[in-house]
Amino acid sequence: MADYAGAVAAMRARYEAGFNAAPSSFQNEDPPQTPWPPQGQPWCYFEVVETLRRKRGVGTPGNQTWLITGNIFVHVFVPKGYGAAHLALAGQAGDLFKDATFYNAEPGACVRCWGENGEGPTVQGGDSASDDGNWFGLVVVIPFQFFFIG
């Protein structure tokens, strides 16, 4: 049965399969290498945050359509002075999810990567991203909708 944990796993799998331009770390996991962050090269942090859960359709109890909305965040970090390459990395990460539909093998379940009003991925921020001033960071925000029967 499709659930939120499975939807998040599908988002991560899509990211890992399609993005290899920089090493990435993930929520509640040890860093993928030592030292971390990698010195002198870009890196990313991937996370998924639910913002709303609500009943979306009618049906008998246990057979109703539910909708979870939220955001996939890909935080992009580059060494200070790295230049505009961080924008290319952000674009690659956003393009993986732009207008995408997946995790839809079961009837009534799917992840759609756009907001309820058609919003797509955006690149936000862009400032010093560390206390020591050695990193510059921005975030790619990808709205998603996850529909499921519950």
Secondary structure as the mmCIF struct_conf table of DSSP 4:
data_model
#
loop_
_struct_conf.conf_type_id
_struct_conf.id
_struct_conf.beg_label_comp_id
_struct_conf.beg_label_asym_id
_struct_conf.beg_label_seq_id
_struct_conf.end_label_comp_id
_struct_conf.end_label_asym_id
_struct_conf.end_label_seq_id
HELX_RH_AL_P HELX_RH_AL_P1 TYR A 4 GLY A 18
BEND BEND1 ALA A 21 ALA A 22
STRN STRN1 SER A 24 PHE A 26
TURN_TY1_P TURN_TY1_P1 GLN A 27 ASN A 28
BEND BEND2 GLU A 29 GLU A 29
BEND BEND3 PRO A 32 PRO A 37
HELX_LH_PP_P HELX_LH_PP_P1 PRO A 38 PRO A 38
TURN_TY1_P TURN_TY1_P2 GLN A 39 GLY A 40
BEND BEND4 GLN A 41 GLN A 41
STRN STRN2 TRP A 43 LYS A 55
BEND BEND5 GLY A 57 GLY A 57
BEND BEND6 THR A 60 THR A 60
TURN_TY1_P TURN_TY1_P3 PRO A 61 GLY A 62
BEND BEND7 ASN A 63 ASN A 63
STRN STRN3 THR A 65 PRO A 79
TURN_TY1_P TURN_TY1_P4 LYS A 80 GLY A 81
TURN_TY1_P TURN_TY1_P5 ALA A 84 ALA A 84
HELX_RH_AL_P HELX_RH_AL_P2 ALA A 85 PHE A 97
TURN_TY1_P TURN_TY1_P6 LYS A 98 ASP A 99
STRN STRN4 THR A 101 PHE A 102
BEND BEND8 GLU A 106 GLU A 106
TURN_TY1_P TURN_TY1_P7 PRO A 107 GLY A 108
STRN STRN5 CYS A 110 ARG A 112
BEND BEND9 TRP A 114 TRP A 114
TURN_TY1_P TURN_TY1_P8 GLU A 116 ASN A 117
STRN STRN6 THR A 122 SER A 128
BEND BEND10 SER A 130 SER A 130
TURN_TY1_P TURN_TY1_P9 ASP A 131 ASP A 132
BEND BEND11 GLY A 133 GLY A 133
STRN STRN7 TRP A 135 ILE A 149
#
